[in-house]
Amino acid sequence: MSIALLLMISTVWSSGAGSSIDAKSIQKQLAAEYRQIEESFLRNDPSAWIDKLSPDFQLTLFSGEKQNRDWVVNYVRNNAKNFRIQKLSMRIKSLEVHKSDVTAIVEQKSKRTFTDEKGQPRTLEVGALQRETWEHGPNGWRLTAVQEWKLLYLKKR
C-alpha cells in the first residue's frame, strides 16, 4: 500500500468520518435528545426543544427562506397554543459525523389537532425529512440548524 493511500486513510479515520464507534455513540446520544424533545412536545411544552437551540440557530424553510432563533421560538410557542400534538416521532435515518458538528437526517411524523377559523375541530398529519445540524460543547448537544428537506405527506381533515 502506498504512503499516500495510508495517509489518506489515516486522515479520514482521525476526522471521525470513518469511525462507526463514534457514530454509534453519537447516534445514541442524539436519539436520547430527540426522546426528550418528543416528550416535551407531547406535553404541549416546546421548552426542551427551545433549550437545545444554539444562540445562532437558523431554520431553512421548504421555500428556502431562512429564519433566526427568535422567529423560530415565537413560532413554536404560538403553535403550542393552537395545536395539541397527539403523536410525534423523530427518528434518525442517517448521520454524518464531521470534525466540528454532526448532520442528522431526521424523519419527523406528527398528528395534531386544532380548531379552525369556523370553530370546527381538525386534524393535521405531517411526515417530513429534515437535515439537522448539532454541535457538542460544554453545555451538551446544541441544535445549530434545521433545514426542511422533503415533505413525505400532509393530511388535513
Legacy VTK file of the C-alpha trace (Angstrom):
# vtk DataFile Version 3.0
C-alpha trace
ASCII
DATASET POLYDATA
POINTS 157 float
0.000 0.000 0.000
1.328 3.419 -0.901
2.224 6.004 1.717
-0.225 8.469 0.142
-3.083 5.966 0.499
-2.114 5.235 4.107
-2.057 8.966 4.886
-5.467 9.419 3.253
-6.995 6.514 5.228
-5.422 7.831 8.428
-6.846 11.314 7.809
-10.378 10.008 7.164
-10.258 7.788 10.256
-8.976 10.512 12.598
-11.595 13.009 11.389
-14.289 10.786 12.801
-15.904 10.209 9.412
-14.769 6.600 9.326
-15.356 5.761 12.951
-18.517 3.713 13.324
-17.938 3.529 17.094
-18.099 7.328 17.387
-21.099 7.489 15.048
-22.963 4.822 17.015
-22.276 6.595 20.297
-23.337 9.950 18.866
-26.474 8.438 17.358
-27.455 7.043 20.767
-26.840 10.419 22.398
-28.879 12.276 19.780
-31.668 9.687 19.934
-31.915 10.482 23.668
-32.094 14.212 22.830
-34.939 13.528 20.386
-36.817 11.467 23.002
-36.670 14.446 25.386
-37.970 16.727 22.634
-40.816 14.328 21.787
-41.862 14.015 25.431
-41.832 17.787 25.866
-43.911 18.469 22.739
-46.389 15.723 23.709
-46.945 17.683 26.945
-47.540 20.712 24.704
-44.373 22.290 26.069
-41.737 23.235 23.469
-39.173 24.277 26.109
-36.995 21.136 25.808
-36.517 21.821 22.099
-36.016 25.564 22.604
-33.397 24.890 25.309
-31.385 22.830 22.804
-31.165 25.648 20.229
-27.828 27.403 19.880
-27.857 31.222 20.075
-27.148 31.399 16.313
-29.722 28.735 15.366
-31.166 29.014 11.866
-34.171 27.348 10.219
-34.360 26.963 6.443
-37.953 26.513 5.307
-39.083 24.419 2.325
-39.302 27.700 0.371
-35.593 28.359 1.004
-36.385 31.263 3.328
-34.155 31.412 6.414
-35.396 32.278 9.888
-33.387 33.060 13.035
-33.737 31.674 16.542
-36.094 34.407 17.819
-38.529 33.902 14.925
-38.474 30.117 15.413
-39.015 30.325 19.186
-42.020 32.634 18.739
-43.431 30.371 16.012
-43.093 27.196 18.106
-44.576 28.827 21.211
-47.525 30.110 19.174
-48.084 26.625 17.723
-48.123 25.194 21.244
-51.081 27.478 21.986
-53.003 26.499 18.845
-52.207 22.817 18.294
-52.429 19.748 20.515
-49.912 17.117 19.499
-51.417 13.633 19.650
-48.458 11.709 18.192
-44.868 12.653 17.447
-41.876 10.627 16.367
-38.424 11.886 15.434
-36.153 9.163 14.067
-32.590 9.494 12.851
-32.411 7.973 9.371
-28.728 8.738 8.757
-25.872 10.538 10.444
-22.737 12.281 9.169
-20.034 12.977 11.738
-17.761 15.905 10.889
-14.921 17.456 12.874
-16.980 20.294 14.328
-20.579 19.109 14.002
-22.959 16.276 13.175
-25.644 16.292 10.492
-28.653 14.053 11.021
-31.364 13.262 8.510
-34.420 13.052 10.741
-37.805 11.651 9.832
-40.448 13.537 11.760
-44.052 12.343 11.844
-46.783 14.093 13.775
-50.517 14.121 14.307
-52.010 17.311 15.724
-55.466 18.609 16.452
-56.613 22.208 16.255
-59.749 24.299 15.933
-60.205 26.009 12.570
-61.435 29.567 11.968
-65.061 28.315 12.000
-64.614 26.659 15.398
-64.522 23.149 13.943
-62.081 20.538 15.286
-59.481 19.476 12.695
-56.600 17.026 12.452
-53.285 17.643 10.729
-50.852 14.817 9.998
-47.402 15.620 8.639
-44.414 13.484 7.703
-41.157 15.112 6.641
-37.424 14.622 6.387
-35.197 17.326 7.842
-31.457 17.949 7.848
-30.483 18.859 11.382
-27.044 20.044 12.440
-25.843 19.521 16.007
-22.723 20.640 17.842
-21.425 19.302 21.126
-19.954 21.742 23.615
-19.648 22.471 27.331
-23.443 22.674 27.669
-24.046 19.393 25.840
-25.645 18.989 22.432
-26.977 22.139 20.734
-29.015 22.296 17.559
-27.459 24.879 15.248
-29.554 24.462 12.102
-32.623 22.727 10.715
-33.391 22.528 7.030
-36.858 21.425 5.981
-35.913 18.996 3.231
-38.611 16.619 1.947
-42.322 16.538 2.631
-43.431 12.900 2.878
-47.153 13.544 3.398
-49.612 16.173 4.570
-53.157 15.192 5.575
-55.674 17.724 6.832
-59.126 16.606 7.979
LINES 1 158
157 0 1 2 3 4 5 6 7 8 9 10 11 12 13 14 15 16 17 18 19 20 21 22 23 24 25 26 27 28 29 30 31 32 33 34 35 36 37 38 39 40 41 42 43 44 45 46 47 48 49 50 51 52 53 54 55 56 57 58 59 60 61 62 63 64 65 66 67 68 69 70 71 72 73 74 75 76 77 78 79 80 81 82 83 84 85 86 87 88 89 90 91 92 93 94 95 96 97 98 99 100 101 102 103 104 105 106 107 108 109 110 111 112 113 114 115 116 117 118 119 120 121 122 123 124 125 126 127 128 129 130 131 132 133 134 135 136 137 138 139 140 141 142 143 144 145 146 147 148 149 150 151 152 153 154 155 156
